[in-house]
Amino acid sequence: MPEDSKISPNQKSGINYAPWERVFSRVLTPFEEFIHRQTTSGLLLMGSAIIALFLANGSLAEAYQHLIHTPISLNIGSWAINMSMHHWVNDGLMALFFFVVGLELKREIMVGELSDLRQAALPIIAAVGGMVVPALIYLAFNHNGEAAQGWGVPMATDIAFAVGVLVLLASRVPKALITFLVALAIADDLGAVLVIALFYTQELALNWLLASAVLVVILMSFNYAGIRKAMPYFIVAVLLWYALLQSGVHATLAGVIGAFTVPARSKYDPNLFADLINEQIDRFIANRHQDDTLMTNEKLYTIVQNLEESVNGVQTPLQRLEHIWHLPVAFIVIPIFAIFNAGIPLQLGTLSETFSHPVMLGVTFGLLFGKFIGITGACWLALRLGIGQLPTGTRFSQIAAVSVLAGIGFTMSIFIAELGFVNQPQYLLMAKTGVLTASLLAGLIGFVWLWWLGHKTHKIIAIH
């Protein structure tokens, strides 16, 4: 029998499979494709919110509340941090969410949709209108007292949900419309971060604020010194998180600040990278012998390590970290946040009282109508004044429909509600109810409107 007849097709192709690897690959590949779809994070977030509502209103309601308020302490000698699980999620885990938001903001400002002022003008103006008008509508319902603290709740748009709904209509809407919504949502995120930093802070502790400033300078020094490893940034960012926690400024801002100091320059330019790769490949071929593996040939292993270093060198640390952290944040951090924050106890006997409460009405009308009026009105005014231009292939009616989708304010809106109503559980409940109600209605109305516009366009094309 010829020797090569004993070699499996997998070995002939240079691929070595473990005994069960091919079976698992057939099972995992569709799952991995599902995970990487843009709509999946929105669907997972919706599922987490439903789970939270079920837990808060079912037989596990007491256990759910006990879990949320379970105290967790981190102790090192006499030093300790004591917070409930709810606060660990909102103040600690969400710092990773803000870290990814910061990375996305920096990339978009440097090379993305917000880098060209002419292209960015319309979504930025739209974002401003979509923040100011909802806040004013909320204040019209709650213009004085402690309820007024919630004015920032209806200002934010949830990127995952809004873009997820729009992507479902990808065949019916121009690609430029999705780009417009992404740019608008990112500008909206920047506005929300500034609102949190400037208006939703506790009493400031100046010594800890000074310590935070020193740590920010250290992070900036790392950038200027050309440090590309993530670990030094991570260590100082954790210290910054703790300093901000003690200062009164919300600790999650450490994520945004840390992200903005991550280098956005690659070590090697593409031409040098190509030369390095070709050189290493030539060395690999020259040192490879039949039946060699990296386990038996040390030179091959060294060359592969050099290849890995070259690949890392041509990538920017910002891109690499955004790629690494995007999925964990989208599929772990945000769903956990939803489970810990979207659990609203619903009582049928008090629904009329709930849906007539000024806080609930302010949030609902702010997100549903404020976003529509603010974004559409700001875009109309900007176009009339010649500031900015409609995205390629889009109509103004589609911008108006997208402005309704921007009323989906789930993650950031609930987060701001938690900050604004720390000691007012009744107002917090009303605000969360308003966010969920408005997000559901905005998603449905925006989807149907865009579907109808797309259907109408297809009919016109068919007639012609």
N, C-alpha and C positions, 0 to 999 in steps of 0.2 A: 504494500500500500504506500503510495507517495507520501512523503513527510508532510507536505502542505495540506493534504486532505484531512489531517487531524486538527488543523487550525480552524476554529469557528469563524464564520463571516465577521463577527465583531472584532476578532483579533486581526483579521486581514485588513480591516479598515483602520486599525490602530486604536480602537476603542476597547478598553477592558471593562467588562461588567462584573459586578458582584453577583452571586447566585440569584438574588431576588430583585436586583436593581431594575431590570427591564419592566418587571411587573409593576413596581412602585412608580416608575416613570410614566407608565400609561395612566396610572391613577392620579398622579400629582400634576401632570402637565396641564390638563383642563382647569384644575384648581388654581395653579399659578397664573394662568391666563386671566381667570376671573379676578384674582387679587389685583392684577395690574391694570384692569380697566378703570377708566376715570370715574365711571358711575358707581363703582363698588363702595368707595368710602362713604358716599352719600347714603347708599342703601344700608350700609352697616350702622351708620349714625342713626338713621331712622329706626332700624331694628333695636338699637340700644335704648332709644327714647321710649319705644313701646314696652320693652322689658322693664324699664324704670317705672312706667305708669302701672304696669301689672303688679310689680312688687309693692308699690305704694298703696295700691287699692285692693289687694287680694289678701289671702290668709297669711301671707308672709310680711304684711305691713309692719308689724311690731319688730320682727327680726331685721327688716330693711332699715328701719330707723335706728335700731341698736347698732347695726354695722356701720352706718354713716357716722355715728357719734362715738364710735369706739376710740378711746385715746391711745395714741402711739407715742412712745418716748424714745428719743435717741440720746443715750448717755455716754459720755466719755469722762470718767472721773467725776469731778464736781460740776462739769459743764453738761447742760441738757437742753433739748428742744422738745417741748410737749405740745402736741397738736392732735386734734381728732383726725380720723381718716379722711373726712370731708375736706378739712383744711390741708392735709398733706396732698390730696389730689389737686385742689384749686391753687394752692400756693407753691407746691413743689413740682408735681408731675406736669402741670400746665406750663411750667417754665420751658419744658422741652417743646411744647407747641409753639410758644412765642419765639423760641430759638429758630425753628424752621420758618416761621413767619418772617423773622428778621433776615434769614438767609435769602428767602424769596424776594423780599423787598430790596435788599442790596443788589441782587442780580438784576432785577427789573429796572432799578434806577441806573445801573451801570451800562447794561447792554440790552435790556428787554424793552417792554412796551412803554416804560416810563423814561427811557433814555433820550428819545427824540421829542423835544418840546412840542413840535408841530403835531406829531401823532398822539402824544400823551395829553395834549391840551383838553380835548373833549372828554375823555374818561376822568381826568382830574377834576375838571369843572363839574361834571356830572356827579362825582363822588362828594364834592363839597355841598352841592345842592341836596344830595341824598342824605347828608348828615344834618344840615341846618334845619330843613323843613320838618323832618320827623321830630327833632328836639323841640321845635316851636309848637307843633301839634300836641306833643306830650304836655308841655308847660301850659297850654291852653286848658287842659283838663286838671292839671295839678300845679297851679302857679304859686302856691305857698305851702309852708309846713314841711314836714319830713318827707312827704310823698314827692316833693319837687326834686329830691336827690336822684330820682330815677330818670332824669331827662336824657342821659346818655344811653339808656337801654335800647331805644328803637333806632339808634344811629348806625348800627353795624350790620353788614351783610355776611352771611356764611358762605364762603367760597365753595366748599365741598358740596353742599346742597344745591346752591344756585347753578353752578357749572354742571353738576351731575344731571339736573333736570334739562339743561340746554343741550347737553351731549346726547341725551335720549332723542333729541330732535335733529341730530346732525345732518340727516339727509334732507331736511326741510328748511334749514337755515344756512346762510353763508358762513363760512369758516371765520370771516372777519368779525362776525357778530359775537362768536365765542371769545375771540381775542379781546374784543371791546369789554365784555363782561368780566373777563379775568383782570384786565388792567384796572377797571373800575373797582373791583373787589379788593385788589391789592392796595390801591390808593385809599380805599375805605378802611382797610386794615391799619394803614399808617395813621390815618386820622383817629381811629379807635385807640391805638397805642398812645398817641399824644394826649387824648382825652383822659385815659387812665392815669398817665404820668402826672398831668397837670391838675386834675380835678378830683380824682378818687384816691387820695392819699390821706393817711391818718396824721396825727400830730407828729411833726418832724423832730427827730433826735439828731441834732447838728453834728455830734461827734461821730455817729455812725454814718451820717451823710458824707462827712469828710473822708472817712475810711473808704466809703464807696467810690468817691472821686479818685482816691489814690489807686484803688484797684483798677479803675477804668484806664488810668494813665499807664499802669503796668501792662494791661491788655493791648493798648495802642503801641507801647514800646515793643512788645513781641512782634507786632505787625511790621513796624519799621525795621526791626532787627532781622527780618526775614525768617522768623521761626515758622515752620510749616507743619510741624507735628501737632496733633490735636490735644495731646495730654496737658501741656502747659496752659493752654487756653481753658481747658475743662477745669483744672484745679483752681485757677484764679476766678473763673466764672462761678464756681460753687461758693467760694469765699465772698464774691460779690453778691450772690443770692442771699447769703446769710446776713451780710451787712445791710442790704436793702430791706430785708425782713425786719431787722431791728430799727431801721431808720424811720419807718412809717411810709416810705414809698413802696408800692406793691412789688413784692419780690420777683414776680414773673418777668418784670422788665429786664432783669439780669439776662434772660434769654435773648431778648432783642439786642441789648447792648453788646453781649458777647458775640452774637452773630455778625454785627456790623464791624467788629475788629478782626474777624477771620479773613486771612489774605485772599484776594481775588486775582492774584497773579500766579501764573504757572512758572515753574523753574526752567523748563526747556520750551523754546518756541517749536512749532511744528516741523520746521526744516531740520533743526538739530535732532529732534526726536526721531525723525525718519532715518537720519544717518546712524544714530545710536542703535536703533532697532535692526537695521540692515547689517551693521557690524556684528551685533550679538547673534543674529541668525546665522551668519557665515561661520562664526566661531562654533556655534552649536552643531552645524552640519559637519564641520571639520573634526570635531571631537567625538562624534557619535559613531559607535561601532555596533555591529549586529548583536541583537539580544540585550543591548544596554538598557538600563533604566536609570532614573534619577537616584534610586537607592544604591546602585552599584557603581555609578560613574559620578564622582564628586565634581568633576569639571562641568558636566552638564548641569548639575544642581546649582553651581555658582553662577553659570551663565543665565539660568532661569531667574535667579535672585536679581541679577543685574537688569534683566528684562522687566521684572516687577518694579524695580526702582525707577526705571525709565518711564514706565507707564504712569506711575504715581507722579513723577516729575512734570509730565506734560499736562496733567490735570491741575486745576486750581483747588486748593483746600476747600474753598467755598462750594464748588460743584460737588466735590467728593462727599462732603458732610451732608449736603442737601440730599444727595442720592441715598446715602446710608440711613438718614433719619426720617425721610419722607414716609416710608411704609410703616415703621414702628409708631410714629405719631398718628398717622391716619387710621391705623388698624388696631392700635392698643390704647394710646393716650386719650384720643377723642372719644372713643366708645366708653372708656372707663369714666371720663368726665360726664358723659351723658347719663350713664347709669347712676352716678352719684348726685346729679343735679336736676334731672328731668322728672324725678319722682314726685308728682303733684297729687296730693290726695283729693279726689273728686267726690263731692257729696251732692247727690241729685237734689236734695232739699234746699241747698243753698246756691244752685246754679244761677238763678235769676239775680241773686245778690252779687255773685261773682262777676257775671257778665254786664253788670251795671256799675261796677266799681270804677272810680276815676283812674286808678293806676292801670287796671286791666284795659280800659278803653283807650287811655293815652298810649300805651304800648302797642295795642292792636291797630288803632288808627294811624299811629306814627309809622309803623312798619308797612302797613298795607297801602295807605293813601299817601303818607308823607314821602315814602321812597318814590312812588309813582309821580307825584306832583313835583318833588324836588329834582329828581333826575331828568324827567321829561322837560320840565320848565327850564332848567339850567342848560340843557342841550339846545333847546329851541332858541334861547337867548344868545348862546355862544355862536350858533350858526347864523343868526340874524346879524350879529356884530362882526361876522367873518373870523371869529376865533375858533380854530379847529375845523375839522371836516368829517363828514360821515364816513364810517369805515367802508372800504371798497365793497360794492355789490349789495349794500344794505339800504333799507328805506327807513324813514323816520318812524313809521308805524311799528317797525321791528324794534327800534330803540325804545319806544314807549312800552312795548310788551316786555322787553328785557328789564325795564325799570320796575315792573311788577315783580319779576323773579328776584330782584334785589331786596325785596321785602322779606325774604327768607333770612332771618337773623339769628339762627339757633345758637351756635357755640359762643360767639363773642357777646351776643346780647345777654344770654344767661350769665355769662361771666361778669359782665358789668352790673347786672342786677344783684349778683352776690356781693359785689363791692358797695353798691349804693344803699342796699338795705340790710346791712350787717346785723343790726339790732331791731329790725322791723320784720319779723317772720310773716305777718299778714300781708304787708306790702310786697314782700319777696314772692309769696305764693301768687298774688295777683299779677305781678310782673311776668313770672314764668308762664302762667296761664295765657297771658297776652302774647308772649313770644311764640308759644306752641300754636295758638289759634291763628295768629297772623301768618306764621311760616307755612302752615298747612294750606290756608286760603291763597296765599301768594304763589305757592308752588302749583296749585291746581289751576288758578286763573291764568297765570303766566304760561303754563304748559298748553292749555286749551287755546289761548290767544295766538301763540306762536304756531301751533299746529294748524289753526285755521288760516293764518297768513300764508303758511307754506303750502297748504292745500289750494288756496286761492291762486297762488303763483303758478302751481302745477297746472291748474285748469286753464289759465291764460296762455301758458306756453303751449298746451295741447291744442287750443283753438287756433293759435297762429301757426 
